[in-house]
Amino acid sequence: MSGRGVWLRARARLRRFPAALAACGDQAAAYGRCVAAAAAGPAELRRDTCLEEFQALRECFARAVRLCPR
């Protein structure tokens, strides 16, 4: 049994990633700012601190991947 088909599908998804990231620049920047602000202080970064921003980025990626040509 060959794993070649798995790698071909994975490479195809990775080729679409730059377009998806470009389409979600605002959401990615907002998430990055939130994580940076949460990690900048003396307190440690906690789980779900930036959950709202992460969910917005995740939804944007899902929309962008559906719209990107294969």
mmCIF file of the N, C-alpha and C atoms, coordinates in Angstrom:
data_MODEL
# 
_entry.id   MODEL 
# 
loop_
_atom_site.group_PDB 
_atom_site.id 
_atom_site.type_symbol 
_atom_site.label_atom_id 
_atom_site.label_alt_id 
_atom_site.label_comp_id 
_atom_site.label_asym_id 
_atom_site.label_entity_id 
_atom_site.label_seq_id 
_atom_site.pdbx_PDB_ins_code 
_atom_site.Cartn_x 
_atom_site.Cartn_y 
_atom_site.Cartn_z 
_atom_site.occupancy 
_atom_site.B_iso_or_equiv 
_atom_site.pdbx_formal_charge 
_atom_site.auth_seq_id 
_atom_site.auth_comp_id 
_atom_site.auth_asym_id 
_atom_site.auth_atom_id 
_atom_site.pdbx_PDB_model_num 
ATOM 1   N N  . MET A 1 1  ? 0.840   -1.172 0.000  1.00 0.00 ? 1  MET A N  1 
ATOM 2   C CA . MET A 1 1  ? 0.000   0.000  0.000  1.00 0.00 ? 1  MET A CA 1 
ATOM 3   C C  . MET A 1 1  ? 0.888   1.238  0.000  1.00 0.00 ? 1  MET A C  1 
ATOM 4   N N  . SER A 1 2  ? 0.582   2.179  -0.873 1.00 0.00 ? 2  SER A N  1 
ATOM 5   C CA . SER A 1 2  ? 1.431   3.355  -1.048 1.00 0.00 ? 2  SER A CA 1 
ATOM 6   C C  . SER A 1 2  ? 0.829   4.577  -0.376 1.00 0.00 ? 2  SER A C  1 
ATOM 7   N N  . GLY A 1 3  ? 1.684   5.403  0.186  1.00 0.00 ? 3  GLY A N  1 
ATOM 8   C CA . GLY A 1 3  ? 1.247   6.648  0.799  1.00 0.00 ? 3  GLY A CA 1 
ATOM 9   C C  . GLY A 1 3  ? 1.375   7.826  -0.145 1.00 0.00 ? 3  GLY A C  1 
ATOM 10  N N  . ARG A 1 4  ? 1.662   7.556  -1.406 1.00 0.00 ? 4  ARG A N  1 
ATOM 11  C CA . ARG A 1 4  ? 1.897   8.624  -2.386 1.00 0.00 ? 4  ARG A CA 1 
ATOM 12  C C  . ARG A 1 4  ? 0.689   9.548  -2.523 1.00 0.00 ? 4  ARG A C  1 
ATOM 13  N N  . GLY A 1 5  ? -0.500  8.998  -2.555 1.00 0.00 ? 5  GLY A N  1 
ATOM 14  C CA . GLY A 1 5  ? -1.707  9.813  -2.702 1.00 0.00 ? 5  GLY A CA 1 
ATOM 15  C C  . GLY A 1 5  ? -1.899  10.768 -1.532 1.00 0.00 ? 5  GLY A C  1 
ATOM 16  N N  . VAL A 1 6  ? -1.539  10.321 -0.354 1.00 0.00 ? 6  VAL A N  1 
ATOM 17  C CA . VAL A 1 6  ? -1.653  11.166 0.835  1.00 0.00 ? 6  VAL A CA 1 
ATOM 18  C C  . VAL A 1 6  ? -0.741  12.374 0.697  1.00 0.00 ? 6  VAL A C  1 
ATOM 19  N N  . TRP A 1 7  ? 0.497   12.151 0.270  1.00 0.00 ? 7  TRP A N  1 
ATOM 20  C CA . TRP A 1 7  ? 1.450   13.252 0.126  1.00 0.00 ? 7  TRP A CA 1 
ATOM 21  C C  . TRP A 1 7  ? 1.043   14.202 -0.982 1.00 0.00 ? 7  TRP A C  1 
ATOM 22  N N  . LEU A 1 8  ? 0.481   13.695 -2.049 1.00 0.00 ? 8  LEU A N  1 
ATOM 23  C CA . LEU A 1 8  ? 0.036   14.569 -3.138 1.00 0.00 ? 8  LEU A CA 1 
ATOM 24  C C  . LEU A 1 8  ? -1.095  15.483 -2.671 1.00 0.00 ? 8  LEU A C  1 
ATOM 25  N N  . ARG A 1 9  ? -2.028  14.938 -1.898 1.00 0.00 ? 9  ARG A N  1 
ATOM 26  C CA . ARG A 1 9  ? -3.126  15.762 -1.367 1.00 0.00 ? 9  ARG A CA 1 
ATOM 27  C C  . ARG A 1 9  ? -2.608  16.793 -0.372 1.00 0.00 ? 9  ARG A C  1 
ATOM 28  N N  . ALA A 1 10 ? -1.662  16.385 0.462  1.00 0.00 ? 10 ALA A N  1 
ATOM 29  C CA . ALA A 1 10 ? -1.094  17.314 1.445  1.00 0.00 ? 10 ALA A CA 1 
ATOM 30  C C  . ALA A 1 10 ? -0.355  18.447 0.744  1.00 0.00 ? 10 ALA A C  1 
ATOM 31  N N  . ARG A 1 11 ? 0.404   18.137 -0.284 1.00 0.00 ? 11 ARG A N  1 
ATOM 32  C CA . ARG A 1 11 ? 1.126   19.176 -1.035 1.00 0.00 ? 11 ARG A CA 1 
ATOM 33  C C  . ARG A 1 11 ? 0.148   20.126 -1.726 1.00 0.00 ? 11 ARG A C  1 
ATOM 34  N N  . ALA A 1 12 ? -0.937  19.594 -2.239 1.00 0.00 ? 12 ALA A N  1 
ATOM 35  C CA . ALA A 1 12 ? -1.933  20.445 -2.894 1.00 0.00 ? 12 ALA A CA 1 
ATOM 36  C C  . ALA A 1 12 ? -2.544  21.416 -1.890 1.00 0.00 ? 12 ALA A C  1 
ATOM 37  N N  . ARG A 1 13 ? -2.827  20.961 -0.678 1.00 0.00 ? 13 ARG A N  1 
ATOM 38  C CA . ARG A 1 13 ? -3.367  21.852 0.359  1.00 0.00 ? 13 ARG A CA 1 
ATOM 39  C C  . ARG A 1 13 ? -2.341  22.911 0.743  1.00 0.00 ? 13 ARG A C  1 
ATOM 40  N N  . LEU A 1 14 ? -1.086  22.511 0.872  1.00 0.00 ? 14 LEU A N  1 
ATOM 41  C CA . LEU A 1 14 ? -0.041  23.466 1.249  1.00 0.00 ? 14 LEU A CA 1 
ATOM 42  C C  . LEU A 1 14 ? 0.189   24.518 0.170  1.00 0.00 ? 14 LEU A C  1 
ATOM 43  N N  . ARG A 1 15 ? 0.002   24.173 -1.081 1.00 0.00 ? 15 ARG A N  1 
ATOM 44  C CA . ARG A 1 15 ? 0.148   25.159 -2.159 1.00 0.00 ? 15 ARG A CA 1 
ATOM 45  C C  . ARG A 1 15 ? -0.927  26.233 -2.092 1.00 0.00 ? 15 ARG A C  1 
ATOM 46  N N  . ARG A 1 16 ? -2.083  25.911 -1.538 1.00 0.00 ? 16 ARG A N  1 
ATOM 47  C CA . ARG A 1 16 ? -3.169  26.890 -1.417 1.00 0.00 ? 16 ARG A CA 1 
ATOM 48  C C  . ARG A 1 16 ? -3.024  27.769 -0.179 1.00 0.00 ? 16 ARG A C  1 
ATOM 49  N N  . PHE A 1 17 ? -2.144  27.383 0.748  1.00 0.00 ? 17 PHE A N  1 
ATOM 50  C CA . PHE A 1 17 ? -2.015  28.108 2.011  1.00 0.00 ? 17 PHE A CA 1 
ATOM 51  C C  . PHE A 1 17 ? -1.629  29.576 1.833  1.00 0.00 ? 17 PHE A C  1 
ATOM 52  N N  . PRO A 1 18 ? -0.656  29.951 0.991  1.00 0.00 ? 18 PRO A N  1 
ATOM 53  C CA . PRO A 1 18 ? -0.309  31.374 0.858  1.00 0.00 ? 18 PRO A CA 1 
ATOM 54  C C  . PRO A 1 18 ? -1.490  32.242 0.415  1.00 0.00 ? 18 PRO A C  1 
ATOM 55  N N  . ALA A 1 19 ? -2.315  31.738 -0.481 1.00 0.00 ? 19 ALA A N  1 
ATOM 56  C CA . ALA A 1 19 ? -3.482  32.507 -0.920 1.00 0.00 ? 19 ALA A CA 1 
ATOM 57  C C  . ALA A 1 19 ? -4.488  32.666 0.217  1.00 0.00 ? 19 ALA A C  1 
ATOM 58  N N  . ALA A 1 20 ? -4.670  31.619 0.994  1.00 0.00 ? 20 ALA A N  1 
ATOM 59  C CA . ALA A 1 20 ? -5.591  31.697 2.131  1.00 0.00 ? 20 ALA A CA 1 
ATOM 60  C C  . ALA A 1 20 ? -5.066  32.677 3.168  1.00 0.00 ? 20 ALA A C  1 
ATOM 61  N N  . LEU A 1 21 ? -3.764  32.638 3.424  1.00 0.00 ? 21 LEU A N  1 
ATOM 62  C CA . LEU A 1 21 ? -3.177  33.554 4.394  1.00 0.00 ? 21 LEU A CA 1 
ATOM 63  C C  . LEU A 1 21 ? -3.297  34.998 3.916  1.00 0.00 ? 21 LEU A C  1 
ATOM 64  N N  . ALA A 1 22 ? -3.089  35.235 2.634  1.00 0.00 ? 22 ALA A N  1 
ATOM 65  C CA . ALA A 1 22 ? -3.209  36.589 2.089  1.00 0.00 ? 22 ALA A CA 1 
ATOM 66  C C  . ALA A 1 22 ? -4.640  37.094 2.204  1.00 0.00 ? 22 ALA A C  1 
ATOM 67  N N  . ALA A 1 23 ? -5.593  36.207 2.055  1.00 0.00 ? 23 ALA A N  1 
ATOM 68  C CA . ALA A 1 23 ? -7.004  36.608 2.144  1.00 0.00 ? 23 ALA A CA 1 
ATOM 69  C C  . ALA A 1 23 ? -7.413  36.907 3.576  1.00 0.00 ? 23 ALA A C  1 
ATOM 70  N N  . CYS A 1 24 ? -6.645  36.431 4.549  1.00 0.00 ? 24 CYS A N  1 
ATOM 71  C CA . CYS A 1 24 ? -7.009  36.582 5.967  1.00 0.00 ? 24 CYS A CA 1 
ATOM 72  C C  . CYS A 1 24 ? -5.995  37.424 6.733  1.00 0.00 ? 24 CYS A C  1 
ATOM 73  N N  . GLY A 1 25 ? -5.377  38.353 6.057  1.00 0.00 ? 25 GLY A N  1 
ATOM 74  C CA . GLY A 1 25 ? -4.339  39.169 6.679  1.00 0.00 ? 25 GLY A CA 1 
ATOM 75  C C  . GLY A 1 25 ? -4.820  39.962 7.877  1.00 0.00 ? 25 GLY A C  1 
ATOM 76  N N  . ASP A 1 26 ? -6.010  40.533 7.793  1.00 0.00 ? 26 ASP A N  1 
ATOM 77  C CA . ASP A 1 26 ? -6.523  41.331 8.916  1.00 0.00 ? 26 ASP A CA 1 
ATOM 78  C C  . ASP A 1 26 ? -6.765  40.462 10.148 1.00 0.00 ? 26 ASP A C  1 
ATOM 79  N N  . GLN A 1 27 ? -7.340  39.291 9.938  1.00 0.00 ? 27 GLN A N  1 
ATOM 80  C CA . GLN A 1 27 ? -7.614  38.384 11.054 1.00 0.00 ? 27 GLN A CA 1 
ATOM 81  C C  . GLN A 1 27 ? -6.312  37.838 11.649 1.00 0.00 ? 27 GLN A C  1 
ATOM 82  N N  . ALA A 1 28 ? -5.340  37.536 10.786 1.00 0.00 ? 28 ALA A N  1 
ATOM 83  C CA . ALA A 1 28 ? -4.055  37.034 11.270 1.00 0.00 ? 28 ALA A CA 1 
ATOM 84  C C  . ALA A 1 28 ? -3.333  38.107 12.088 1.00 0.00 ? 28 ALA A C  1 
ATOM 85  N N  . ALA A 1 29 ? -3.403  39.351 11.622 1.00 0.00 ? 29 ALA A N  1 
ATOM 86  C CA . ALA A 1 29 ? -2.765  40.443 12.351 1.00 0.00 ? 29 ALA A CA 1 
ATOM 87  C C  . ALA A 1 29 ? -3.438  40.668 13.707 1.00 0.00 ? 29 ALA A C  1 
ATOM 88  N N  . ALA A 1 30 ? -4.750  40.606 13.743 1.00 0.00 ? 30 ALA A N  1 
ATOM 89  C CA . ALA A 1 30 ? -5.473  40.793 15.004 1.00 0.00 ? 30 ALA A CA 1 
ATOM 90  C C  . ALA A 1 30 ? -5.124  39.687 15.994 1.00 0.00 ? 30 ALA A C  1 
ATOM 91  N N  . TYR A 1 31 ? -5.035  38.463 15.523 1.00 0.00 ? 31 TYR A N  1 
ATOM 92  C CA . TYR A 1 31 ? -4.674  37.346 16.397 1.00 0.00 ? 31 TYR A CA 1 
ATOM 93  C C  . TYR A 1 31 ? -3.235  37.508 16.895 1.00 0.00 ? 31 TYR A C  1 
ATOM 94  N N  . GLY A 1 32 ? -2.346  37.896 16.011 1.00 0.00 ? 32 GLY A N  1 
ATOM 95  C CA . GLY A 1 32 ? -0.954  38.107 16.397 1.00 0.00 ? 32 GLY A CA 1 
ATOM 96  C C  . GLY A 1 32 ? -0.805  39.210 17.431 1.00 0.00 ? 32 GLY A C  1 
ATOM 97  N N  . ARG A 1 33 ? -1.532  40.307 17.243 1.00 0.00 ? 33 ARG A N  1 
ATOM 98  C CA . ARG A 1 33 ? -1.488  41.400 18.217 1.00 0.00 ? 33 ARG A CA 1 
ATOM 99  C C  . ARG A 1 33 ? -2.000  40.939 19.572 1.00 0.00 ? 33 ARG A C  1 
ATOM 100 N N  . CYS A 1 34 ? -3.068  40.156 19.577 1.00 0.00 ? 34 CYS A N  1 
ATOM 101 C CA . CYS A 1 34 ? -3.638  39.667 20.826 1.00 0.00 ? 34 CYS A CA 1 
ATOM 102 C C  . CYS A 1 34 ? -2.654  38.763 21.560 1.00 0.00 ? 34 CYS A C  1 
ATOM 103 N N  . VAL A 1 35 ? -2.036  37.840 20.847 1.00 0.00 ? 35 VAL A N  1 
ATOM 104 C CA . VAL A 1 35 ? -1.080  36.918 21.468 1.00 0.00 ? 35 VAL A CA 1 
ATOM 105 C C  . VAL A 1 35 ? 0.139   37.693 21.976 1.00 0.00 ? 35 VAL A C  1 
ATOM 106 N N  . ALA A 1 36 ? 0.632   38.633 21.178 1.00 0.00 ? 36 ALA A N  1 
ATOM 107 C CA . ALA A 1 36 ? 1.786   39.424 21.594 1.00 0.00 ? 36 ALA A CA 1 
ATOM 108 C C  . ALA A 1 36 ? 1.473   40.239 22.848 1.00 0.00 ? 36 ALA A C  1 
ATOM 109 N N  . ALA A 1 37 ? 0.287   40.832 22.890 1.00 0.00 ? 37 ALA A N  1 
ATOM 110 C CA . ALA A 1 37 ? -0.098  41.628 24.058 1.00 0.00 ? 37 ALA A CA 1 
ATOM 111 C C  . ALA A 1 37 ? -0.264  40.747 25.292 1.00 0.00 ? 37 ALA A C  1 
ATOM 112 N N  . ALA A 1 38 ? -0.817  39.570 25.105 1.00 0.00 ? 38 ALA A N  1 
ATOM 113 C CA . ALA A 1 38 ? -1.039  38.664 26.239 1.00 0.00 ? 38 ALA A CA 1 
ATOM 114 C C  . ALA A 1 38 ? 0.278   38.096 26.769 1.00 0.00 ? 38 ALA A C  1 
ATOM 115 N N  . ALA A 1 39 ? 1.249   37.912 25.885 1.00 0.00 ? 39 ALA A N  1 
ATOM 116 C CA . ALA A 1 39 ? 2.526   37.329 26.284 1.00 0.00 ? 39 ALA A CA 1 
ATOM 117 C C  . ALA A 1 39 ? 3.535   38.379 26.737 1.00 0.00 ? 39 ALA A C  1 
ATOM 118 N N  . ALA A 1 40 ? 3.251   39.652 26.539 1.00 0.00 ? 40 ALA A N  1 
ATOM 119 C CA . ALA A 1 40 ? 4.217   40.704 26.826 1.00 0.00 ? 40 ALA A CA 1 
ATOM 120 C C  . ALA A 1 40 ? 4.362   40.998 28.312 1.00 0.00 ? 40 ALA A C  1 
ATOM 121 N N  . GLY A 1 41 ? 3.327   40.813 29.062 1.00 0.00 ? 41 GLY A N  1 
ATOM 122 C CA . GLY A 1 41 ? 3.367   41.145 30.480 1.00 0.00 ? 41 GLY A CA 1 
ATOM 123 C C  . GLY A 1 41 ? 4.050   40.081 31.309 1.00 0.00 ? 41 GLY A C  1 
ATOM 124 N N  . PRO A 1 42 ? 4.120   40.312 32.608 1.00 0.00 ? 42 PRO A N  1 
ATOM 125 C CA . PRO A 1 42 ? 4.758   39.341 33.486 1.00 0.00 ? 42 PRO A CA 1 
ATOM 126 C C  . PRO A 1 42 ? 3.915   38.073 33.700 1.00 0.00 ? 42 PRO A C  1 
ATOM 127 N N  . ALA A 1 43 ? 2.614   38.169 33.448 1.00 0.00 ? 43 ALA A N  1 
ATOM 128 C CA . ALA A 1 43 ? 1.753   36.991 33.601 1.00 0.00 ? 43 ALA A CA 1 
ATOM 129 C C  . ALA A 1 43 ? 1.980   36.035 32.428 1.00 0.00 ? 43 ALA A C  1 
ATOM 130 N N  . GLU A 1 44 ? 1.753   34.764 32.674 1.00 0.00 ? 44 GLU A N  1 
ATOM 131 C CA . GLU A 1 44 ? 1.940   33.782 31.607 1.00 0.00 ? 44 GLU A CA 1 
ATOM 132 C C  . GLU A 1 44 ? 0.739   33.772 30.669 1.00 0.00 ? 44 GLU A C  1 
ATOM 133 N N  . LEU A 1 45 ? 0.982   33.328 29.461 1.00 0.00 ? 45 LEU A N  1 
ATOM 134 C CA . LEU A 1 45 ? -0.060  33.238 28.449 1.00 0.00 ? 45 LEU A CA 1 
ATOM 135 C C  . LEU A 1 45 ? -1.007  32.106 28.826 1.00 0.00 ? 45 LEU A C  1 
ATOM 136 N N  . ARG A 1 46 ? -2.275  32.374 28.853 1.00 0.00 ? 46 ARG A N  1 
ATOM 137 C CA . ARG A 1 46 ? -3.284  31.380 29.246 1.00 0.00 ? 46 ARG A CA 1 
ATOM 138 C C  . ARG A 1 46 ? -4.069  30.897 28.031 1.00 0.00 ? 46 ARG A C  1 
ATOM 139 N N  . ARG A 1 47 ? -4.536  29.683 28.133 1.00 0.00 ? 47 ARG A N  1 
ATOM 140 C CA . ARG A 1 47 ? -5.363  29.101 27.082 1.00 0.00 ? 47 ARG A CA 1 
ATOM 141 C C  . ARG A 1 47 ? -6.643  29.922 26.930 1.00 0.00 ? 47 ARG A C  1 
ATOM 142 N N  . ASP A 1 48 ? -7.103  30.069 25.713 1.00 0.00 ? 48 ASP A N  1 
ATOM 143 C CA . ASP A 1 48 ? -8.341  30.770 25.355 1.00 0.00 ? 48 ASP A CA 1 
ATOM 144 C C  . ASP A 1 48 ? -8.292  32.273 25.602 1.00 0.00 ? 48 ASP A C  1 
ATOM 145 N N  . THR A 1 49 ? -7.096  32.830 25.825 1.00 0.00 ? 49 THR A N  1 
ATOM 146 C CA . THR A 1 49 ? -6.979  34.270 26.007 1.00 0.00 ? 49 THR A CA 1 
ATOM 147 C C  . THR A 1 49 ? -7.416  35.000 24.739 1.00 0.00 ? 49 THR A C  1 
ATOM 148 N N  . CYS A 1 50 ? -7.033  34.487 23.597 1.00 0.00 ? 50 CYS A N  1 
ATOM 149 C CA . CYS A 1 50 ? -7.334  35.119 22.312 1.00 0.00 ? 50 CYS A CA 1 
ATOM 150 C C  . CYS A 1 50 ? -8.278  34.247 21.486 1.00 0.00 ? 50 CYS A C  1 
ATOM 151 N N  . LEU A 1 51 ? -9.195  33.598 22.154 1.00 0.00 ? 51 LEU A N  1 
ATOM 152 C CA . LEU A 1 51 ? -10.087 32.652 21.487 1.00 0.00 ? 51 LEU A CA 1 
ATOM 153 C C  . LEU A 1 51 ? -10.932 33.315 20.406 1.00 0.00 ? 51 LEU A C  1 
ATOM 154 N N  . GLU A 1 52 ? -11.461 34.490 20.681 1.00 0.00 ? 52 GLU A N  1 
ATOM 155 C CA . GLU A 1 52 ? -12.314 35.175 19.701 1.00 0.00 ? 52 GLU A CA 1 
ATOM 156 C C  . GLU A 1 52 ? -11.535 35.488 18.421 1.00 0.00 ? 52 GLU A C  1 
ATOM 157 N N  . GLU A 1 53 ? -10.314 35.986 18.559 1.00 0.00 ? 53 GLU A N  1 
ATOM 158 C CA . GLU A 1 53 ? -9.482  36.306 17.399 1.00 0.00 ? 53 GLU A CA 1 
ATOM 159 C C  . GLU A 1 53 ? -9.089  35.035 16.646 1.00 0.00 ? 53 GLU A C  1 
ATOM 160 N N  . PHE A 1 54 ? -8.788  33.956 17.398 1.00 0.00 ? 54 PHE A N  1 
ATOM 161 C CA . PHE A 1 54 ? -8.421  32.698 16.766 1.00 0.00 ? 54 PHE A CA 1 
ATOM 162 C C  . PHE A 1 54 ? -9.584  32.127 15.960 1.00 0.00 ? 54 PHE A C  1 
ATOM 163 N N  . GLN A 1 55 ? -10.775 32.179 16.524 1.00 0.00 ? 55 GLN A N  1 
ATOM 164 C CA . GLN A 1 55 ? -11.945 31.656 15.811 1.00 0.00 ? 55 GLN A CA 1 
ATOM 165 C C  . GLN A 1 55 ? -12.223 32.454 14.544 1.00 0.00 ? 55 GLN A C  1 
ATOM 166 N N  . ALA A 1 56 ? -12.036 33.773 14.601 1.00 0.00 ? 56 ALA A N  1 
ATOM 167 C CA . ALA A 1 56 ? -12.229 34.596 13.410 1.00 0.00 ? 56 ALA A CA 1 
ATOM 168 C C  . ALA A 1 56 ? -11.219 34.215 12.333 1.00 0.00 ? 56 ALA A C  1 
ATOM 169 N N  . LEU A 1 57 ? -9.967  33.985 12.727 1.00 0.00 ? 57 LEU A N  1 
ATOM 170 C CA . LEU A 1 57 ? -8.935  33.576 11.778 1.00 0.00 ? 57 LEU A CA 1 
ATOM 171 C C  . LEU A 1 57 ? -9.247  32.198 11.203 1.00 0.00 ? 57 LEU A C  1 
ATOM 172 N N  . ARG A 1 58 ? -9.669  31.283 12.043 1.00 0.00 ? 58 ARG A N  1 
ATOM 173 C CA . ARG A 1 58 ? -9.999  29.929 11.590 1.00 0.00 ? 58 ARG A CA 1 
ATOM 174 C C  . ARG A 1 58 ? -11.159 29.933 10.589 1.00 0.00 ? 58 ARG A C  1 
ATOM 175 N N  . GLU A 1 59 ? -12.181 30.711 10.873 1.00 0.00 ? 59 GLU A N  1 
ATOM 176 C CA . GLU A 1 59 ? -13.317 30.808 9.955  1.00 0.00 ? 59 GLU A CA 1 
ATOM 177 C C  . GLU A 1 59 ? -12.900 31.431 8.627  1.00 0.00 ? 59 GLU A C  1 
ATOM 178 N N  . CYS A 1 60 ? -12.045 32.447 8.700  1.00 0.00 ? 60 CYS A N  1 
ATOM 179 C CA . CYS A 1 60 ? -11.563 33.075 7.472  1.00 0.00 ? 60 CYS A CA 1 
ATOM 180 C C  . CYS A 1 60 ? -10.774 32.073 6.630  1.00 0.00 ? 60 CYS A C  1 
ATOM 181 N N  . PHE A 1 61 ? -9.881  31.307 7.268  1.00 0.00 ? 61 PHE A N  1 
ATOM 182 C CA . PHE A 1 61 ? -9.136  30.283 6.541  1.00 0.00 ? 61 PHE A CA 1 
ATOM 183 C C  . PHE A 1 61 ? -10.068 29.276 5.884  1.00 0.00 ? 61 PHE A C  1 
ATOM 184 N N  . ALA A 1 62 ? -11.081 28.854 6.600  1.00 0.00 ? 62 ALA A N  1 
ATOM 185 C CA . ALA A 1 62 ? -12.019 27.869 6.047  1.00 0.00 ? 62 ALA A CA 1 
ATOM 186 C C  . ALA A 1 62 ? -12.725 28.434 4.822  1.00 0.00 ? 62 ALA A C  1 
ATOM 187 N N  . ARG A 1 63 ? -13.151 29.698 4.900  1.00 0.00 ? 63 ARG A N  1 
ATOM 188 C CA . ARG A 1 63 ? -13.793 30.336 3.738  1.00 0.00 ? 63 ARG A CA 1 
ATOM 189 C C  . ARG A 1 63 ? -12.816 30.482 2.581  1.00 0.00 ? 63 ARG A C  1 
ATOM 190 N N  . ALA A 1 64 ? -11.598 30.911 2.875  1.00 0.00 ? 64 ALA A N  1 
ATOM 191 C CA . ALA A 1 64 ? -10.602 31.136 1.824  1.00 0.00 ? 64 ALA A CA 1 
ATOM 192 C C  . ALA A 1 64 ? -10.222 29.832 1.135  1.00 0.00 ? 64 ALA A C  1 
ATOM 193 N N  . VAL A 1 65 ? -10.100 28.760 1.878  1.00 0.00 ? 65 VAL A N  1 
ATOM 194 C CA . VAL A 1 65 ? -9.735  27.478 1.283  1.00 0.00 ? 65 VAL A CA 1 
ATOM 195 C C  . VAL A 1 65 ? -10.845 26.978 0.372  1.00 0.00 ? 65 VAL A C  1 
ATOM 196 N N  . ARG A 1 66 ? -12.087 27.197 0.784  1.00 0.00 ? 66 ARG A N  1 
ATOM 197 C CA . ARG A 1 66 ? -13.206 26.779 -0.090 1.00 0.00 ? 66 ARG A CA 1 
ATOM 198 C C  . ARG A 1 66 ? -13.227 27.583 -1.378 1.00 0.00 ? 66 ARG A C  1 
ATOM 199 N N  . LEU A 1 67 ? -12.792 28.839 -1.340 1.00 0.00 ? 67 LEU A N  1 
ATOM 200 C CA . LEU A 1 67 ? -12.845 29.702 -2.519 1.00 0.00 ? 67 LEU A CA 1 
ATOM 201 C C  . LEU A 1 67 ? -11.615 29.584 -3.406 1.00 0.00 ? 67 LEU A C  1 
ATOM 202 N N  . CYS A 1 68 ? -10.489 29.069 -2.862 1.00 0.00 ? 68 CYS A N  1 
ATOM 203 C CA . CYS A 1 68 ? -9.266  28.951 -3.640 1.00 0.00 ? 68 CYS A CA 1 
ATOM 204 C C  . CYS A 1 68 ? -9.419  27.847 -4.684 1.00 0.00 ? 68 CYS A C  1 
ATOM 205 N N  . PRO A 1 69 ? -8.951  28.112 -5.895 1.00 0.00 ? 69 PRO A N  1 
ATOM 206 C CA . PRO A 1 69 ? -9.023  27.051 -6.917 1.00 0.00 ? 69 PRO A CA 1 
ATOM 207 C C  . PRO A 1 69 ? -8.070  25.922 -6.572 1.00 0.00 ? 69 PRO A C  1 
ATOM 208 N N  . ARG A 1 70 ? -8.463  24.738 -6.929 1.00 0.00 ? 70 ARG A N  1 
ATOM 209 C CA . ARG A 1 70 ? -7.621  23.563 -6.660 1.00 0.00 ? 70 ARG A CA 1 
ATOM 210 C C  . ARG A 1 70 ? -6.683  23.314 -7.780 1.00 0.00 ? 70 ARG A C  1 
# 
